[in-house]
Structure formats: structure tokens, C-alpha cells
Amino acid sequence: MHHDTLMAHFSDPAAVARYAEGPPRFVPGFADMQRMSGILLAERAPANARVLVLGAGGGLELKAFATAQPGWSFDGVDPAGEMLELAARTLGPMASRARLHRGYIDDAPDGPFDAAACLLTLHFLDAQERRRTVAEIHRRLKPGAPFVVAHASFPQDEGRARWVSRYGAFVIASGADSDRAEGARTAVGVHLNTLSPEQDEAVLREAGFSDVSLFYAAFTWRGWVGYA
């Protein structure tokens, strides 16, 4: 998705107000994916971990992680100020445990962090910027720290259209009207910078993450955990 189009969407008050209802409808097993992400981070992160969350706007994963781990503190980064305001509201009384930074990975503190997560975000970046971003996350992590990532990732060969169609069918079955479903299908099929799962894994390994393993696969979505 083009940067200006993306920022306009995440700066639109109506879209921001509806944000929380979107991911559960468009991403199969969304809540469980978040729960699994938190469990994977907690395997290696201490009880008082400092956690970097890139693409933290909306605050859904911040809230999930903060609820599950009362000793963790967070640095959340997102380019959309309106989405960061939503994150603060979503966190409610737990907002004091999160420092929110407007911008991109270069605007994140240097850490070192005990863990990091980047959920439903990297598909907005082209391949070159994705590689740079993942490397910059790696640079901010302590040795051995866990990193969880999940985003649109599916075969980019002749089967691509079939998977996009299946995604559209899922969105309709989840209760979206046909116009919103078509918009979502177009976003995944045309606007997102999707890579194949093999390419996505390679990005993580090239950035220096080891023991990269798949933990989540749902139609056009994949999630991995790796270690700095």
C-alpha cells in the first residue's frame, strides 16, 4: 500500500474509531495469534521485560501483552498519531507502562530490549525497507531475545489469486458486507507488499535471527518467532 494512502486511512477518525473491530474480522484466529505471541515472548523474556512493539497503533497487542504479563513495560512505535492515541485509550489504566513514539523503527529507542513484536505491520513495507526494519529491530535486542512477527504472507506464484479469493471468502463469512470484503481483498491482493513465506523467513535469517520457526498459518497470514 502506498505510504500516503496508508497514512490517510490510519489518520481518518472514522477508520480509527472502527479499528478494534477490524483485525478480529479480517485475520483468522486474531486473538489466539496475539495470545500465542505473548506466550512465545514469555518463554525467553524475564518477568520485568522491556518489550519493543513496532506498529503498536490501536494498542490491541499492547493490551494483550500487558494483561498477560503485569511486570512488562513497553515502547510502542507507530507513524499514525491518531492510532497511538487509540492505543493509549485501549490500554486504559495500563497506559503508564507504555511509552508511545510516533514514527518508524528509527524513532524507536535503542534498547537493548528483552523482546520485540511486530504484528500485522511488515506487509506495509516493500522488501528493501522490510529488510532494513527487521535488521534495526535485531540491533535493538539483547542476544537471544525473542522476536515475534505476523503479517500477510502467502504464495506469490500461480496460486496467489486463489489464496486472495479464499481470504475474501473468509472476510464475508466473518460478517463483513460485500463492499468491505472487496476492499479487504483488494488491499491484500493489490496494495500490500506481500512476500512468499519462504522470502519472509529469509528476511528474518538475513537480519541475524536464529532458530526461526513458523507458529501461525491461516489462509493468507503467517507468523514466526526467531531469536536475536
Legacy VTK file of the C-alpha trace (Angstrom):
# vtk DataFile Version 3.0
C-alpha trace
ASCII
DATASET POLYDATA
POINTS 228 float
0.000 0.000 0.000
1.317 3.400 -0.881
2.523 5.337 2.152
0.203 8.332 1.637
-2.844 6.110 1.168
-1.947 4.109 4.237
-1.389 7.149 6.439
-4.655 8.716 5.246
-6.531 5.577 6.295
-4.930 5.391 9.743
-5.465 9.136 10.246
-9.165 9.003 9.353
-11.148 9.391 12.624
-13.921 7.082 11.429
-11.448 4.365 10.418
-9.542 4.749 13.698
-12.792 4.506 15.691
-13.646 1.231 13.913
-10.137 -0.187 14.116
-10.674 -2.574 17.015
-13.447 -4.429 15.183
-11.328 -4.888 12.056
-8.459 -7.282 12.839
-10.630 -9.962 14.504
-12.843 -9.991 11.414
-10.083 -9.912 8.800
-7.407 -12.048 10.482
-8.323 -15.664 11.289
-7.660 -16.555 14.912
-6.574 -12.991 15.696
-6.938 -13.190 19.491
-5.238 -16.577 19.644
-2.408 -15.300 17.443
-1.843 -12.487 19.947
-2.038 -14.899 22.863
0.460 -17.261 21.248
2.764 -14.310 20.522
2.778 -13.358 24.181
3.499 -16.930 25.236
6.415 -17.173 22.800
7.904 -13.906 24.076
7.464 -15.006 27.704
9.449 -18.206 27.078
12.646 -16.153 26.900
11.758 -12.723 28.303
12.096 -12.046 32.058
9.186 -11.094 34.300
10.284 -7.444 34.207
10.975 -7.399 30.453
11.234 -4.245 28.407
9.438 -5.014 25.136
9.560 -3.191 21.790
6.323 -3.230 19.786
6.570 -1.892 16.248
3.271 -0.962 14.622
1.709 -0.505 18.058
-1.092 1.833 16.933
-4.501 0.760 18.144
-2.925 -0.909 21.173
-4.505 -4.334 20.738
-1.300 -6.339 21.190
-0.002 -3.920 23.833
-3.146 -4.577 25.859
-2.929 -8.344 25.350
0.736 -8.477 26.389
0.307 -6.067 29.317
-2.662 -8.012 30.658
-0.828 -11.346 30.456
2.452 -10.017 31.894
1.902 -7.411 34.641
5.657 -6.874 35.073
6.437 -5.973 31.462
6.939 -2.428 30.199
6.674 -1.362 26.591
7.941 1.019 23.953
5.347 1.199 21.193
6.106 2.799 17.819
3.651 3.790 15.095
3.615 6.501 12.391
-0.035 7.466 12.929
-0.614 9.814 15.851
-4.346 9.059 15.910
-3.603 5.352 16.224
-1.218 5.982 19.125
-3.940 7.991 20.867
-6.229 4.992 20.376
-3.509 2.749 21.830
-3.365 4.880 24.982
-7.152 4.708 25.347
-7.128 0.955 24.690
-4.521 0.411 27.420
-6.554 2.440 29.910
-5.029 2.151 33.393
-2.094 0.154 31.967
-1.030 3.083 29.738
1.559 4.142 32.321
3.562 1.008 31.451
3.946 2.019 27.786
5.938 4.800 26.192
4.475 5.589 22.793
6.649 7.011 19.999
5.324 8.443 16.742
7.367 7.324 13.753
9.098 4.295 12.325
11.805 1.933 13.541
14.451 4.692 13.504
12.317 6.570 16.035
12.417 3.650 18.475
14.773 3.780 21.464
17.997 1.835 21.071
17.160 -0.520 23.934
18.522 -3.056 24.427
15.148 -4.751 24.677
14.326 -8.154 26.177
11.811 -8.962 23.437
10.097 -7.461 20.390
6.904 -7.937 18.402
5.699 -6.645 15.042
2.166 -7.803 14.272
0.185 -7.007 11.097
2.712 -4.363 10.089
5.582 -5.563 7.883
3.311 -6.178 4.890
3.025 -2.387 4.546
6.765 -2.162 3.778
8.443 -3.038 0.495
11.094 -5.753 0.542
14.074 -3.403 0.937
12.522 -1.382 3.768
11.330 -4.580 5.419
14.875 -5.976 5.469
16.212 -2.745 6.939
13.453 -2.568 9.553
13.947 -6.158 10.707
17.716 -5.589 10.946
17.094 -2.467 13.041
14.824 -4.463 15.366
17.557 -7.085 15.702
20.091 -4.386 16.569
17.900 -3.224 19.457
17.537 -6.655 21.065
19.661 -8.343 23.698
21.427 -11.511 22.493
18.964 -14.398 22.433
15.918 -12.158 22.858
12.731 -13.387 21.161
11.082 -11.614 18.234
7.559 -12.447 17.092
6.247 -11.285 13.729
2.969 -11.948 11.919
1.540 -10.419 8.760
0.159 -11.159 5.285
2.397 -13.800 3.716
1.313 -16.384 1.157
2.493 -17.999 -2.080
3.205 -15.459 -4.815
3.184 -17.979 -7.669
0.298 -19.075 -9.874
-1.734 -19.958 -6.747
-1.701 -16.374 -5.466
-5.134 -15.404 -6.820
-6.718 -18.480 -5.281
-5.442 -17.562 -1.818
-6.625 -13.951 -2.183
-10.063 -15.266 -3.162
-10.147 -17.542 -0.124
-9.246 -14.597 2.075
-12.164 -12.615 0.639
-14.499 -15.523 1.325
-13.292 -15.644 4.923
-13.970 -11.946 5.442
-17.535 -12.346 4.140
-18.082 -15.435 6.295
-16.885 -13.376 9.282
-19.734 -10.945 8.768
-18.286 -8.146 6.636
-20.523 -6.679 3.963
-19.507 -7.336 0.369
-18.088 -3.828 -0.179
-15.798 -4.026 2.851
-14.860 -7.574 1.922
-13.930 -6.490 -1.583
-11.895 -3.623 -0.154
-10.055 -6.018 2.142
-9.445 -8.472 -0.683
-8.102 -5.692 -2.877
-5.849 -4.473 -0.072
-4.279 -7.894 0.332
-4.232 -8.710 -3.370
-3.012 -5.392 -4.758
-1.824 -2.884 -2.174
0.124 -4.892 0.372
3.779 -5.707 -0.254
3.331 -9.426 0.252
6.240 -11.815 0.038
6.110 -15.582 -0.051
6.576 -17.338 3.298
9.995 -18.511 2.115
11.045 -14.933 1.358
9.713 -13.732 4.712
11.719 -16.370 6.574
14.812 -15.386 4.619
14.370 -11.738 5.684
14.435 -12.814 9.333
17.502 -15.013 8.904
19.389 -12.380 6.897
18.777 -9.874 9.708
20.517 -12.228 12.119
17.621 -14.054 13.749
18.268 -17.715 14.500
16.027 -20.731 15.099
13.279 -19.086 13.028
10.116 -21.179 13.210
6.534 -20.871 11.995
3.914 -20.726 14.753
0.860 -19.377 12.936
-0.593 -20.034 9.481
-4.112 -19.002 8.487
-5.009 -18.627 4.810
-3.034 -15.515 3.708
-1.391 -14.896 7.105
1.786 -16.274 8.695
3.638 -15.735 11.947
7.161 -16.647 13.039
9.331 -16.495 16.122
13.104 -16.046 15.993
15.917 -15.129 18.368
18.476 -12.352 18.271
LINES 1 229
228 0 1 2 3 4 5 6 7 8 9 10 11 12 13 14 15 16 17 18 19 20 21 22 23 24 25 26 27 28 29 30 31 32 33 34 35 36 37 38 39 40 41 42 43 44 45 46 47 48 49 50 51 52 53 54 55 56 57 58 59 60 61 62 63 64 65 66 67 68 69 70 71 72 73 74 75 76 77 78 79 80 81 82 83 84 85 86 87 88 89 90 91 92 93 94 95 96 97 98 99 100 101 102 103 104 105 106 107 108 109 110 111 112 113 114 115 116 117 118 119 120 121 122 123 124 125 126 127 128 129 130 131 132 133 134 135 136 137 138 139 140 141 142 143 144 145 146 147 148 149 150 151 152 153 154 155 156 157 158 159 160 161 162 163 164 165 166 167 168 169 170 171 172 173 174 175 176 177 178 179 180 181 182 183 184 185 186 187 188 189 190 191 192 193 194 195 196 197 198 199 200 201 202 203 204 205 206 207 208 209 210 211 212 213 214 215 216 217 218 219 220 221 222 223 224 225 226 227
